[in-house]
Each structure stands twice: as structure tokens, then as C-alpha cells.
Amino acid sequence: MPDNINHQRRHLLLGAAALSAGVLPAVPASAAEPLKIGLIVPMSGPFASTGRQIEAAVKLYLQQNGASVAGRPVEILLKDDGGVAPDVTKRLAQELVSRDKVQVLAGFGLTPLAFAAAPVATQAKVPMIVMAAATSVIPQRSPYIVRTGFTLAQVTAPMAQWAARNKIRNVVTLVSDYGPGLDAEKVFVKDFAEGGGKVGDSLRAPLRNPDYAPFLARVKDLKPDALFVFVPSGEGAAVLKQFTERGLAAAGIRLICTGDVLDDDLMASIGPAAAGVVSSHHYSAAHPSAENKAYVEAFGKANKGMRPNFHSVGAYDGMHLLYQALKQTRGDSNGDKLLAAMKGMAWTSVRGPVSIDAATRDIVQTVYIRRAEQSGAAWYNVEFDQAEKVRDPGV
Ligand code: PHB
């Protein structure tokens, strides 16, 4: 195989340089071996947009930064787990580790899938970069997990605080009934109450095949000042459609939500139903930094005009974290050494300043409050307020 030929030649060259210099090579013998990354994401099924976004971001990162780092050619082994079956994710992680000998696991579109793979990372001692799944407890499931996306608790707390400060007194919450939804509900209820507000009812819709209509009918009867919503990315358009069709907006009920609901990937299909909706999140394609403008442009160019969403940024930053860690270890992909290098790392992301908390291995970042607005023919979440250096508050 050409890969192997390259690899052997590399070793020979290293050996010759070391001989002529009369010293041992400064880089470990493994330095020229390919670095294999097992990327497990939903490329099919109801959450396929997450896989598409993550794959596009990883490819863009390699295109911009080179398909090798610290002397190691980078190989991505992309696996589609379908997004709904934890046992499939676990089997793929096991195969990647034992058969394909990957040195890193990455991706993980939903919380139950990250939970399923965590013991595999622990056993194999390979770093597991969680790019999308956002339940607070995930990094506690393995000492090899590091998260580059966000947590629901992290982005919900500033939303609850903003609502309490802005004359919203009475809220009903509606979340998807699983990890990140339960985290969002808990943090919203607590922080909103601390700000003087009252949550009248907390509704939970099933994750699989949800029908939001009966929940929204109940919200209309309760007539709160606002409805707070979290549903995972991909689901928001259905919620917005029902919210409008059922006349909640017309009845004077405001919609507030996390940015998962107004996912940039969906803004074109949501359109005017998003007008004026206030949400909180760590990334908007409209984030007005030079870094982000360049990112959105390059991402669109490489992907037929596709707009990057927050999951793409979790993936792009996950690759950055890995590349920087490998530079620090001078190409050594030992799991413990890579984790040590990742802990405490800080950089300027396209979303703003971020760092990896050395104690929790979770991302620390700015959370923005945004309003959905039309710009030309397109709809964006325009940031107008922010909370800096937000850690996962835990739940
Ligand atoms: C999750 O399952 O953790 C998850 C998925 C999609 C989101 C947020 C959280 O938008």
C-alpha cells in the first residue's frame, strides 16, 4: 500500500538524519505513522444534518491546516451511526479502536451515543472529543473525554437570567425528554426563579417522532408571558411551524429558546416564523468577528453555499484542539499525553474566546443573547448581549 511505503521511507529518512547528526531523533519513532481519527456521527436518519455539518467542518479544517500535523499524516475514518441507536455507536467505537487502531475518537451527535462510546475510550485510553452532544455529565463518563461543543446548562442559564431581567414573569418550559432537555429545564427553572420569575408548568416531548401540537395547545391554555423551548438541532422548524399555526404568537405568548431551536442550518426553512425570537447560544453564523466571517465564507465555498451551524464549530474547534495538542506532544499520540496537553488550552475560536477547563475537560466560552432578524432574503440570529467565560454550571 502506498501509505506503508511512505511511512517506511519516512523512518529511513529520520534514521539517516539522526546518524549524520550523531544524535537520536528528537521525535518519537511513531512520529511518521498516520494519526487515525475515528469520526462517529449521524450521516443518515433524523439527525443527519449534525453529521453533515461535522464532516464539512473537519474537511475544511484539514484543507486549511494541512492533512498532517507534527509529522503525522492525518487519516479520518468516518462512520455513520444513524443517530438513534447507542449500541451501534458503541460497536463502531469498538471496531475503530481494536480493528482500525485509531488513536482518537471524535464526533458524537447525541448524548445517548456519547454515553455508549465513553467506556470504549476509557478501556482503550484514547482521547474522545465530544463535538456535539451537550448533557452536562458527559465528561464524567470517561477521563479521556474532552468537549469542544457546549452544554445545555451553560447556554440556558444566561437565557433564564435575561428573561427575568426583561419583564418576563411567567414561563412554561417545553423540552425534549432526555439528558440535555432535562438539564435545560432544571437550570431554567432554578435561574428564572432566582431572578424573581415563576415557571407555571414544565412540559416534556418525546425525543422520537415528537408531535408538539398537544403540548402547544396546553401552553395556549396556560397563557404564560413566554414559552421556553429546547429541542435538539434538526427539530426547531417543526416547533416554530406549530407555534405559529396554533396561534400562540397571536395570543401574545413570546417564544424564547436555546439556539438549537433556531439552528443556522434551519433558518432558511424557518424563515419569518423566527422573526423577533430571542435565543441564547455560543455560536451564530452572524457572529461579527473577522475570524467568523472568513469561516462562514470558506465553509459556504467548500459546501455549495451551506451555512455553518454550532455543531460545525464544535467539530472545527475539536480539530484545532487536537492539532495543538499533537504539536505540544511533538506527534506523540499517547492518550494520557494528549489529554494533558488539551487540559487548559485556550484559543480564539470563530465563536469568540474559548478554553478547556483543566479540571472538568469541558469548554468555557461566551454565551450570546440573540434576536432573529431578516437580512436581505436570509434570516439570522443577531447577537445583542453576552455573558463571558461561562462554565458549565452543572445540574
Ligand atoms: C444531545 O443529544 O446532547 C444534543 C443534540 C443536539 C443538540 C443539543 C444536544 O442540539
Boltz pocket constraint, residues with backbone or C-beta under 6 A from the ligand:
constraints:
  - pocket:
      binder: B
      contacts: [[A, 109], [A, 110], [A, 111], [A, 112], [A, 132], [A, 133], [A, 134], [A, 135], [A, 179], [A, 180], [A, 231], [A, 232], [A, 233], [A, 260]]
      max_distance: 6.0
